């Protein structure tokens, strides 16, 4: 056995590493902003206009965050009886990489719209997305956590 017993769930599947969960939250950042804006009733529209001045980018971010939210939900539903969920979760690494690449291209588009002007926000987002892509590509624990076969 390569991993400690605590790293497996009650059905024998390897739990997703904490960095994967943080990466999914980062990919669903538009949803986080949307929920925070909804929770702060009177200043919600002000928060949304500060973070997403163009409402189309908010909608695009919400759409790009859906795969991450669904993966967070489905990872918790894995069990030997739910083979169809296990098959979907097995594609989680690919789905996450496609989502991260789409958000990276969106950030490059933001830089293009700013005529190449430096922005700390765009720089940090690109750096985190590149790190996430490299982590999902190279990590053995990420690869093992998305296998759809539980350990016996």
DOBA-40950 format. One record per atom (N, C-alpha, C): residue in one letter; x, y, z. Coordinates in pm, 1 decimal. Each point is the difference from the previous one (the first is absolute). Layout:
<rs>
r,X,Y,Z
A,X,Y,Z
...
</rs>
This chain:
<rs>
r,X,Y,Z
X,84.6,-117.4,0.0
X,-84.6,117.4,0.0
X,89.0,123.5,0.0
X,-29.0,91.6,-90.7
X,82.8,117.7,-18.0
X,-37.5,113.0,95.0
X,-125.5,4.6,43.9
X,-50.3,110.8,81.3
X,-43.8,-51.6,137.1
X,-5.3,90.0,95.7
X,-44.7,-35.6,134.6
X,-149.3,-31.1,-0.8
X,-44.9,-75.9,96.0
X,-140.6,-38.8,6.9
X,-92.9,119.4,16.8
X,47.0,107.0,62.7
X,-82.3,118.4,21.3
X,-31.5,72.6,-130.2
X,77.8,-27.7,-104.3
X,-20.1,68.3,-127.2
X,-106.5,-66.4,-87.4
X,-60.4,-106.6,50.1
X,-106.2,-68.0,-72.5
X,-133.8,28.4,66.6
X,-106.4,4.2,-80.5
X,-131.9,19.9,58.6
X,-57.8,-134.8,43.4
X,-122.3,1.4,46.9
X,-59.4,-122.4,54.7
X,-29.8,-104.5,-107.4
X,0.7,40.2,-127.2
X,-25.3,-93.8,-108.7
X,128.8,-51.3,-63.9
X,114.6,46.8,46.1
X,127.5,-45.5,-52.5
X,57.3,86.0,-111.0
X,-63.4,110.8,-31.8
X,53.0,91.8,-101.0
X,99.5,95.3,65.3
X,105.0,33.9,-73.3
X,97.5,96.7,48.9
X,-63.0,138.7,-0.5
X,7.3,68.2,112.0
X,-55.9,134.8,8.7
X,82.9,95.9,-84.7
X,-66.8,100.0,-51.7
X,71.0,102.7,-76.8
X,88.0,81.5,94.9
X,123.6,31.3,-39.8
X,87.0,80.9,85.4
X,-58.5,139.2,25.2
X,41.4,59.9,108.3
X,-51.3,131.9,37.4
X,31.6,105.5,-106.6
X,112.9,-13.3,-66.1
X,33.8,95.3,-105.8
X,-94.5,-11.7,-119.6
X,-54.5,-118.2,-23.2
X,-99.2,-16.4,-106.0
X,-126.6,76.4,36.3
X,-42.1,-10.6,126.7
X,-118.5,72.3,45.6
X,21.6,150.8,-10.2
X,118.1,47.2,38.3
X,29.8,142.8,-12.8
X,1.8,43.1,-146.3
X,52.9,-85.5,-86.6
X,-0.7,30.4,-143.2
X,-140.6,7.7,-55.6
X,-87.3,-91.1,42.9
X,-139.1,4.8,-44.7
X,-68.9,126.1,49.9
X,28.3,38.5,123.8
X,-58.0,125.3,51.6
X,49.6,120.4,-79.9
X,127.4,-2.8,-37.4
X,54.5,108.8,-80.0
X,-64.9,3.4,-138.1
X,-23.6,-116.7,-59.1
X,-64.7,-4.2,-130.7
X,-146.3,45.1,7.9
X,-59.2,-11.7,118.4
X,-139.0,42.6,19.9
X,-6.1,135.9,69.4
X,102.3,82.8,-20.7
X,8.3,128.3,71.3
X,-116.4,92.9,-32.5
X,-56.3,-8.6,-119.1
X,-115.6,83.8,-33.8
X,-119.7,-38.1,87.4
X,-13.3,-128.7,28.6
X,-108.3,-43.2,88.9
X,21.7,48.9,141.9
X,126.7,0.3,44.0
X,30.5,49.0,134.5
X,-35.5,148.4,10.2
X,38.4,78.1,-101.1
X,-32.5,143.1,-0.6
X,-150.8,19.7,-5.6
X,-68.7,-80.6,-79.4
X,-144.9,9.5,-13.5
X,-70.1,-29.2,132.5
X,45.4,-102.1,71.1
X,-59.7,-35.0,129.8
X,29.9,107.9,103.5
X,122.6,51.7,2.4
X,35.0,107.1,94.5
X,-82.6,124.7,-29.2
X,-18.2,31.6,-125.9
X,-81.4,116.5,-36.0
X,-145.7,-21.3,38.7
X,-48.0,-121.4,-13.1
X,-137.0,-28.5,40.5
X,-18.6,2.1,150.0
X,104.0,-38.3,73.5
X,-8.9,-1.5,145.8
X,3.4,141.1,58.4
X,67.7,92.1,-66.8
X,5.0,138.1,47.0
X,-104.8,79.5,-77.2
X,-119.5,-2.4,48.0
X,-118.8,47.6,-71.1
X,13.0,139.5,-59.3
X,28.4,99.8,82.6
X,-4.5,137.2,-50.6
X,121.1,36.6,-85.3
X,113.7,-65.2,20.4
X,118.4,35.3,-79.2
X,35.1,-108.0,-102.5
X,-90.1,-92.0,-25.9
X,27.7,-108.7,-93.4
X,23.9,46.1,-141.2
X,-81.7,90.3,-49.2
X,19.4,47.7,-137.2
X,128.1,81.1,-13.2
X,38.6,69.0,107.8
X,125.9,76.2,-2.8
X,119.6,-95.5,-7.5
X,-7.3,-109.6,76.6
X,108.0,-99.6,-3.1
X,11.4,-60.8,-139.2
X,-113.7,-37.4,-58.0
X,3.3,-58.3,-134.1
X,54.4,98.3,-103.4
X,-35.9,127.8,11.7
X,48.5,97.5,-97.3
X,148.6,29.5,16.5
X,52.8,-16.3,121.6
X,144.1,19.9,21.1
X,79.3,-117.4,-56.4
X,-43.0,-121.5,32.5
X,75.3,-118.6,-42.2
X,-24.8,-32.3,-146.6
X,-124.5,11.5,-44.1
X,-36.2,-28.0,-138.4
X,-72.0,121.2,-58.8
X,74.8,99.5,-49.5
X,-66.2,118.3,-57.3
X,-83.5,-33.9,-124.4
X,42.4,-100.6,-74.1
X,-75.4,-46.4,-115.6
X,-80.0,-123.3,42.2
X,-131.7,9.8,-5.2
X,-84.3,-109.4,47.5
X,15.8,-125.9,-85.5
X,39.2,16.2,-124.5
X,21.2,-117.8,-84.3
X,114.6,-85.1,51.9
X,103.4,63.1,56.9
X,111.1,-75.9,56.9
X,-44.0,-75.3,125.5
X,-92.7,58.1,75.7
X,-55.4,-70.9,115.5
X,-73.9,-124.6,-46.2
X,-82.4,13.6,-100.6
X,-75.9,-114.7,-50.4
X,92.2,-106.9,-57.8
X,103.0,43.3,-69.6
X,97.3,-95.0,-53.3
X,74.9,-70.5,112.8
X,36.1,75.8,104.4
X,66.2,-59.5,115.1
X,-89.7,-98.0,73.8
X,-126.8,32.8,10.4
X,-94.6,-92.4,63.0
X,-11.0,-128.4,-81.2
X,-3.8,12.7,-131.4
X,-8.4,-119.0,-85.5
X,126.4,-84.5,10.1
X,116.5,66.0,6.5
X,125.7,-74.7,10.0
X,20.2,-62.3,137.8
X,-70.8,47.0,100.2
X,11.8,-56.9,133.1
X,-88.6,-120.3,24.5
X,-96.7,-23.0,-86.5
X,-93.6,-111.4,18.7
X,70.4,-135.9,1.5
X,94.6,-29.6,-91.5
X,65.8,-131.6,6.9
X,71.7,-23.9,133.9
X,63.0,102.1,54.6
X,69.4,-16.0,127.8
X,-98.6,-28.2,113.0
X,-110.9,70.6,0.2
X,-100.4,-20.7,104.0
X,-59.9,-139.8,-11.5
X,-27.8,-43.4,-122.3
X,-53.6,-134.6,-18.3
X,99.9,-107.2,41.5
X,127.8,21.3,-28.2
X,101.1,-97.3,42.6
X,11.7,-4.2,151.8
X,-6.9,116.9,65.6
X,4.7,1.0,146.7
X,-115.9,-80.9,57.2
X,-115.3,12.4,-61.5
X,-118.5,-70.6,46.8
X,10.7,-149.8,-27.3
X,45.4,-36.1,-121.0
X,2.9,-140.9,-38.8
X,109.2,-80.0,70.0
X,109.9,64.9,37.1
X,105.6,-71.6,71.5
X,-53.3,-52.3,133.0
X,-87.6,75.4,62.4
X,-59.6,-44.5,125.1
X,-104.9,-107.9,-16.8
X,-50.9,-17.5,-120.8
X,-103.8,-99.9,-25.7
X,54.3,-134.2,-48.9
X,131.0,-10.9,-15.8
X,55.6,-124.8,-52.7
X,-27.5,-117.0,93.6
X,-39.6,-110.4,-58.8
X,-16.0,-126.5,72.6
X,2.3,-111.8,-103.1
X,26.3,-122.8,43.4
X,4.7,-111.4,-96.9
X,-133.2,-22.2,-72.6
X,-111.6,38.0,61.0
X,-130.1,-19.9,-63.2
X,-29.8,103.4,-108.2
X,62.3,114.7,5.9
X,-25.9,109.4,-94.9
X,109.1,3.8,-106.6
X,-5.0,-94.8,-89.5
X,105.5,-10.7,-100.9
X,0.1,117.6,-96.7
X,-116.2,55.5,-28.8
X,-5.3,110.4,-95.6
X,65.4,124.7,57.8
X,-12.8,22.0,131.0
X,68.8,113.7,63.4
X,150.8,-24.6,0.1
X,39.4,-125.2,26.0
X,142.6,-32.9,0.3
X,62.3,24.1,-137.2
X,-74.8,-29.6,-105.9
X,52.5,22.9,-135.3
X,13.4,148.4,-29.9
X,-95.9,79.8,46.9
X,8.9,144.8,-21.3
X,117.6,58.2,77.7
X,16.2,-44.1,126.1
X,110.0,50.5,82.9
X,135.2,-42.8,-57.2
X,4.3,-114.1,-67.9
X,125.2,-44.0,-61.9
X,49.1,99.2,-105.6
X,-92.1,75.1,-59.4
X,37.2,103.7,-96.0
X,24.3,135.1,67.0
X,-1.0,3.3,131.2
X,14.4,125.3,74.3
X,129.5,73.3,-26.3
X,107.6,-74.3,-15.0
X,128.8,64.3,-26.8
X,-4.0,71.7,-134.6
X,-52.1,-66.6,-101.6
X,-9.3,61.4,-133.2
X,-95.2,118.7,0.3
X,-112.7,-14.8,67.1
X,-98.1,109.3,7.4
X,61.5,121.3,68.6
X,73.0,-23.8,107.5
X,63.3,110.3,72.8
X,106.8,67.4,-84.8
X,79.1,-78.2,-72.1
X,103.1,58.9,-85.5
X,-62.3,83.0,-112.7
X,-107.6,-47.8,-58.9
X,-67.3,76.3,-106.0
X,-56.9,130.1,56.4
X,-59.7,-7.4,118.4
X,-54.9,120.0,63.2
X,110.6,100.1,32.6
X,112.2,-48.6,51.5
X,111.2,89.5,33.0
X,58.1,64.4,-126.1
X,9.9,-77.2,-107.2
X,50.2,56.7,-125.8
X,-97.0,103.1,-56.8
X,-129.2,-25.4,13.8
X,-98.7,97.8,-47.0
X,9.3,129.2,80.9
X,16.4,-11.2,130.9
X,12.6,120.7,81.8
X,131.6,71.6,-26.3
X,104.2,-76.0,-30.4
X,127.5,63.0,-35.2
X,-13.4,77.2,-130.7
X,-69.2,-56.5,-97.5
X,-19.5,72.6,-125.9
X,-88.5,122.7,21.0
X,-96.4,-8.5,90.7
X,-81.9,117.0,31.7
X,85.5,109.9,63.0
X,92.4,-37.6,85.9
X,88.3,98.5,62.2
X,93.6,62.4,-102.6
X,50.0,-80.6,-94.2
X,80.3,56.1,-108.8
X,-82.0,97.8,-83.1
X,-126.9,-29.6,-17.5
X,-88.1,91.5,-71.9
X,-16.0,131.0,77.4
X,-8.4,-6.9,131.7
X,-6.2,122.5,81.4
X,126.7,83.4,-16.7
X,114.2,-66.0,-4.4
X,126.7,71.3,-22.4
X,0.5,63.3,-138.9
X,-52.2,-72.3,-97.2
X,-9.6,54.5,-136.0
X,-89.8,123.5,-2.8
X,-112.7,-5.5,69.7
X,-90.1,115.1,3.5
X,62.7,121.1,68.0
X,92.3,-25.3,94.2
X,69.6,108.7,68.2
X,124.2,43.8,-76.8
X,15.5,-49.1,-122.8
X,113.5,34.8,-86.2
X,133.5,-35.8,64.7
X,2.1,-110.8,73.3
X,123.2,-48.9,60.1
X,42.3,71.6,126.0
X,-83.3,87.5,51.7
X,35.2,71.7,123.4
X,3.0,-98.2,116.6
X,100.5,16.3,85.7
X,15.0,-92.0,112.7
X,-108.3,23.6,103.9
X,-52.0,-110.4,50.6
X,-97.4,4.0,108.1
X,35.9,-111.1,97.9
X,7.7,36.2,126.4
X,32.2,-100.5,101.0
X,-103.9,-110.8,3.7
X,-123.8,35.6,-20.5
X,-106.6,-99.9,2.7
X,17.9,-102.0,-112.2
X,18.7,49.0,-120.5
X,20.0,-92.2,-112.5
X,127.6,-82.1,16.8
X,105.4,61.8,49.2
X,125.0,-72.7,22.1
X,-15.8,-110.1,102.7
X,-67.8,29.3,110.9
X,-20.1,-101.1,104.0
X,-89.8,-112.4,-49.6
X,-104.4,34.9,-73.7
X,-90.9,-102.6,-52.4
X,73.2,-90.6,-98.4
X,79.6,58.5,-89.1
X,74.6,-81.8,-96.0
X,100.6,-89.7,70.7
X,68.2,53.6,100.7
X,96.6,-79.9,74.0
X,-68.3,-116.5,70.9
X,-111.8,24.6,66.6
X,-70.9,-106.6,70.6
X,-57.6,-103.2,-96.4
X,-50.1,45.4,-112.9
X,-53.2,-94.8,-98.2
X,110.7,-85.9,-60.3
X,114.7,60.4,-28.6
X,112.9,-79.3,-50.8
X,47.8,-100.8,103.7
X,5.9,42.1,126.4
X,38.4,-92.1,106.1
X,-100.4,-114.6,9.5
X,-128.7,31.4,-8.6
X,-103.5,-102.1,8.7
X,10.6,-99.3,-115.8
X,26.4,50.1,-119.1
X,14.3,-87.5,-116.2
X,120.5,-92.0,17.4
X,111.4,53.7,45.2
X,119.4,-82.3,21.7
X,-24.8,-101.7,110.1
X,-64.8,40.8,107.5
X,-28.4,-91.6,110.6
X,-90.3,-114.4,-45.3
X,-106.4,30.1,-73.1
X,-89.7,-105.4,-46.4
X,66.8,-90.1,-102.9
X,94.9,52.9,-74.4
X,68.0,-80.1,-101.1
X,103.3,-93.3,61.2
X,73.1,46.0,99.4
X,114.8,-74.4,51.1
X,-24.7,-80.6,127.7
X,-102.4,29.8,76.3
X,-16.9,-60.2,131.8
X,-53.1,-143.1,-8.2
X,68.9,-89.8,67.8
X,-42.3,-139.5,6.8
X,-123.0,-15.5,87.7
X,-8.3,77.1,107.7
X,-116.6,-11.5,88.3
X,-126.8,50.0,-68.5
X,11.7,99.1,-86.6
X,-115.3,46.1,-77.0
X,-44.8,-109.6,-96.1
X,94.5,-59.2,-68.7
X,-33.4,-108.4,-92.9
X,-66.6,-116.6,72.9
X,54.2,-37.0,114.1
X,-54.7,-113.6,74.4
X,-136.6,30.4,60.4
X,-23.7,125.5,38.2
X,-127.9,32.4,63.7
X,-115.8,0.5,-99.1
X,27.8,9.4,-129.6
X,-105.9,-0.1,-99.7
X,-23.0,-136.6,-61.8
X,64.9,-103.7,51.8
X,-28.3,-133.6,-50.3
X,-135.5,-44.9,50.9
X,-72.5,-73.2,-82.3
X,-134.5,-38.3,39.7
X,-6.5,-139.4,61.0
X,113.7,-53.2,43.1
X,3.0,-132.4,63.1
X,37.7,17.1,145.9
X,-87.3,-43.4,93.1
X,36.5,12.2,140.3
X,104.9,-103.5,38.9
X,78.1,31.9,102.3
X,100.5,-92.1,50.3
X,-70.7,-105.4,85.8
X,30.9,-123.7,-23.8
X,-65.3,-108.3,75.7
X,71.6,-26.6,129.5
</rs>
